[in-house]
Amino acid sequence: MSRSSDRSYLWVFYAAAGFLFAGTVLRSVALAIGDEKIPLGVFPLLLVWLALFISEPFISRLWRPWFAGYLVVQTAIVVALLFVHDLYAALFAVLSMHAMLRYGLRWGALWLVLFVPLTAVPLLWNPDYDPPEVAALTLVYAAANVLLGSYALASRRAAEARRANDVLARELRSANAELEDYSRRLEGLAVAQERNRLARELHDSVTQTIFSMTLASQSAALLLDRDPAAADAQLDRLSHLAQSALAEMHTLVAELSPDVTGGTGLRGALRREVERRDSDGMRVSLEIEDPPLGVSEGDVLSLREEQGLLRIAQEALNNVSKHSGVMEATVRLRLTEPVRMEIEDFGKGFDVTEAGTGSGFGLESMSQRAAEIGWDLELISSAASGTRVVAERLSPEGG
């Protein structure tokens, strides 16, 4: 908002004050040349009152305490004029607006109350007015003072509210701009992290598998004439590696989809994953404990949780095919409290304490995905019992 529109209430005040003063002067001139013959001394007092009114903003800007003295002097001039005629009480309306604009409700109202006896006493002193007439005129002028003073105060508060709204709007626009910038940076960071994760997965799984396939094919070519049986073993290994690489590529491509569950929920997505693994030569059994009667899967799991759990299951099954030494696994999904998912195999297992970042087991990726959806991931493995990956939703107290 521009400064001119922000202080428009002052122009309303000055316009109202100008009309009231001009009306008072014209009425004084009419009385001076008429029958009442008011003394000409009122005109110098009116000029002094006008000069003080015009100069007040400039003097108060240089010396702030001046406004209190200004009100006292202006009030004294009006009281002196009231000994001549009641029409000068209209100038109290100007001072009422001025006091409300500068002092606000509390101190401005005190001035309005003070103007009531200051209007009545000079009129009672004037023999031309009887008490009932003085009471009526005092009430009329007091009502005008209250009305105009209240309007001035309301105008000032409206302007202050507009200024506050403008400040809040600017702050809101600035906050929105910062939020959008932060969101863009987060989105870029998320994209970079996902790109790095996919690159790491490609290196740890598909690239290594293809390298092993290259070695197996070279060995088979060398053994084909000298030891056909050994060459067949290498070709079988090559076939297994190709199936593993294909499964890895399917998983990575599926993770690029915005909704990896395909819109059918986690149960449907897991069933499709089991079918795909079966076609790749891996036997996966799926055990699902349904939610209570009347409760749907969508009431138990959010879309974000479904997507995160599916990717954890895919990663865990990849580990089974690559590292367990067996091609069998079981996926258990529990949709009753406590909600959890398990992927278990009975392969050769490994030492969990030695499986750190970059081990090729994708443990960091699964842990990060679990943390992103507010779940806990536990890995249990030993040479005697195979490997079990357990993902469980954190309780509100523990989360």
N, C-alpha and C positions, 0 to 999 in steps of 0.2 A: 504494500500500500504506500502511496506517495505521501509526503509530508503534508501537502495541501489537503488531501482527503482525510488524513489522519487527524487533523486539527480543524475539521470543518465545523465542529461544535462551537469553536470560538467565533467563527463568522456569524453563526446564528445568534450567539450572545451579543456581539457588537451590533448586529442589525436590530435586535429587539431593544437594546439600550438606546440606540440612535433614534428609533421611532418614539420611545417613551420620552426622551429628552426633548426631541423636536416638538412633540405634542404639548409638553409642559411649557416650553418657550412660547409657542403660538398662543396657548391659552393665556399666558401671562400678558402677552401683547394685547390680546383682546380685552382682558380685564383692565389693563392700564389705560386704554383709550375709551373704555366704556364707563358705566355708571359707578363701578366699585372703586375705580381709581386706586389700584394697589400702588404702593410706593415704588419709585424707580430704582431704589436701592436693591431690589431683588435681582436686577439684571447683572450687576457686577458679581453678586454671589453666584448666579448661574454660570457666568463666565469662568469664575474660579473653579466651580464644581466641574465644568467641562474640561478645563485645562488640566486639572488633577487626573480626571478620568483618562484623558488621552496620553498623558505622560507616565501614568502608573506602570505600564509594561516595561518601559525603558529604564525607569528608576529601579524597579524591583529586580530587573536583570542585573543591575550593578550592585544593588544592596537589598538582599532578600527581606530583612526585617521591615523594610519600608511599607509593605502592604498593610500591616497592622495599623501603623500610623495613618496610612491613607484612609482606611475605613473609619477611623476615629474622626478625622478632619471632615470627610465627606458626610458622615452622620451628623456632626455638629452643624454643618451648613444646611442640611435638610431640616433639622429641628428648628433652626432660626427661621427658615422660610415658612415652616408650618405655623408660626405665630402670625403669619400674614394670611395664608390660605391653605385649605386642605389638599388642593391639587398637587402640591409639592411632595405629598406622601408617595406619589408614583415613583419618585426617585429612590425610595427605599426598595422598590422591586428590583431596580438595577443593582443596588448594593447586595440584595439577597442573592441574586444570581451570581454575582462576583464572589461573595463569601463562600457559596456552595462549590463553585468551581475550584477555588484555591484551597479551602480548608476541608472539604468533604462534609459528610453528614453530621458528625458530632459537633464540631466547632461552628460549622455553618448554621446548624439549627439554633445554636445559642444566640447568634446574631439575629435570626428571625424572631426569636422570642423577645429579644431586647427591643426590636423595632416596634412591638405592640405598645408598650407604655410610652415610648418616645413619640409615637403618633398621637396617643390619647391626651397626654399632658399638655402639649402646646394648644391643642384644639379646645380643651377645657378652659384654658387661660383666656382664649379669645371669646369676648362677649357675644360674638355673632353666632355662636354654636351653643345649643342647649345640650344637656347630658345625653338624652336619648339619641340625638343626632350624632353626637360624638361617638357613642357606642356603635351605632350602625356604620359610620364611616370607618371606624377602627377595624371592625370585623371585615368589611369589604376589602380594605387595603391589606389586612393580615392574610386574607384568603388569596389575594393576588401575589403577595410575597411568597407564600407557601407553594402556590401553583408554579410560578416562574422559577423559584429556587429549586424545586423538585425536578422540574424539566431540565434545568441546567445541570443538576447533579446526574440525572439519568443520561443525558447526552455525553457527559464526561466519562461515565462508567462504560457506556457503549463504545466510546472511542478506545478506552483502555482495553476493553474486551477484544475489540478488533485488532489492536496491537498485539495482545497476547496470542490471539488466534494466528496472526501472521507469523509470530515467532515460532509457535508450535508447528505451523505448516512448514516453515523453512527447516526446522529441526527434523520433522517427519520426512520431508523430501531428502534431506541429507542422510538420515538413518536408512531410508529405503535404498538410496544410491550405494551406501556402504554395504547394506545387506546383499544387494544384487552383485556388487563386486566380490564380496566374500563368497556368495553362492557360486559365482563363476570360477573363483579360485579353487573352491572345494570340488566343483565338478571337474575342473582340469586336473586337480590332484587325484581325484578318484579314477579318472580316465588313465592318467599316467600309472597309477598303482595297478590298475587292471591290466594295462598293456605290459607292464613289467612282470606281473604274475603270469600272464599268458606266455610271455617270452621265456620265463623260467620253467614253466611247465613243458613248453616245447623242447627246451634244452634237456630238462631232466628226464623226459619220458620219450617223446616221439623221436627226437634227434638221436638219443642214445640207442633206441630200439632200431632205428634205421642203420646206424653204424654197426650194430650187432648183426643185422641182416646182411650187410655188405660183407662182413667177415665170414658169416655162415655160407653165403653163396660162393665166395672165393675158395673156402675150404672144400665145399662140395665139388667145385670144378676141378680142384687138384686131386681129389680122391676118386673121382668118377671112374677113371681107368684102372687105378691101382687097387682100390678097396671099395667096391660098389656098396657093400653093406654100411661102411662108415659114411659114404656119401649120402645114403638114404637117411641116416640119422641126422646129418647136417640139413638135409632138405626138410625133414620133419621139424627140426628146430627152426628153420627159416619160415615154415608155414605158421608155426606158433607165434613167432615174432611179428609176422605180418598181421595176424589177427589182433595181437596186442596193440600194434601201432594203429590199426583201424579203429579199435575201441577208444584209444586215446584221442584220435582225431574227432570221432563222433562226440566225445565228451566236451572237447574244447569248442567245437562248432555249436553244440547245444547251449553252452554257457554264454555265447554271444547273443542269444535270443533275449529280448526284454523280459518275457515271461517264460522262464524255462520249464514251468509246469504245464505249459500248453493250455492253460485255462481249465484244466480238469482237476485241480487240486493235487496235493502231494500223493495221495493214494493212487490216482490215475497215472501220475508221472512215474512213480516207483514201479507200477506194473509194466509200463512201457519200457522202463530201463531194464527190468528183469527179462522181458522178451528179447530186447536187443542183445543182452549179454548171452542169453541162450543161443541166439543165432550166431554169436561169435565163439561158441564152444564152451561157455562158462555156465555152470549150473548154479542158479541163485534161487533160493526159496524165500518167499515173502510172507511174513506173519504180521497181521494188523489187528490190534485191539480197538474196536470201534468206540466212539464216544458214547456217553449215556443216551438213553432213548430221548428223542426230542431235541438233541444237540447235534448240530452239523459240524463238519470239519472246519468250515469257515468261522464257526464260533470259537473253536479251540485254537486254530493257528491263523495267523495273519498271512497275507500273500508274501510278505518279506521273509517270514519264518519258513514258509513252504519252499521258497526258492533257495534259501540258505541251506536248509536240511537236504534238499535234493542234491545240491552240489557237494555237500559233505558225503552223502551216500555214494555219489559217482566217484569221488576221489578215493574213498575207502575201498570201493570195489576195484578200482584201478590198482591200488596197492596189493590187493589180494592176487590179481592176475599177474602182477610183476614180481612180487617178492615172497609170497607165501609158499610157493612150490606146489600149490593145489589149485584146482579150477572150480572150487565149490565154496559157497558162502551163504549166510542167512542174514536177511534184513528184517528187523523187528521194529514195528512202529506202534507206540502206545499213545492213544488219544484220550486217555483218562488221566486224572492227576495221580502221580506226577507225570507230566507229558515228557516222553523221551523217545529216542531212536537209537537202535543198536545195529552194528554191522559186525558179524562174527565169522571167523573162519577157523579151521582146525589144521592150519599149515605149520610151517617150521617155526614161526614166531621170531622174535628178535629182542635184544636188550634195549628197553625203552630209554634208559639213561644215556645210551650212546647214540641215539637217533636224534641229532640236533638239526639245526638249520642247514639246508643243503644236503641232507642225507638221502634225498630221493624218495622219501616216504610221503611227502606232501603234508607233513604234520603242521607246519606253520600255516599253510593255506587253510587247512580245516579249522585250526584254532582261531584264526582271524575271522573266518566266516561265522563260527559259533559266537564269538564276541560281538560281532556286528548285529546279531539278532537277539542278543541278551541271553545266550545259552552258555552252558559250561560243557567243555569237551574233555573227556578222559580217555586215555589210551592204556589198555591192559594187554600185555603180551608176554609170553614165555615160550620156551622151546617145547614144553610139555603140553600146553593147552592151546597154542595158536594165538591169534590176535583178536581183540574185541575193542571196537571204537564205540564209545557211549556218549551221546549228546543229550543233555537234559536242561530243560528251562530253569533258569535261576528263579528262586522264590523272591518276592518283594523285599523280604528282610535281608536276603543274601545278595540281591542284585543291586 
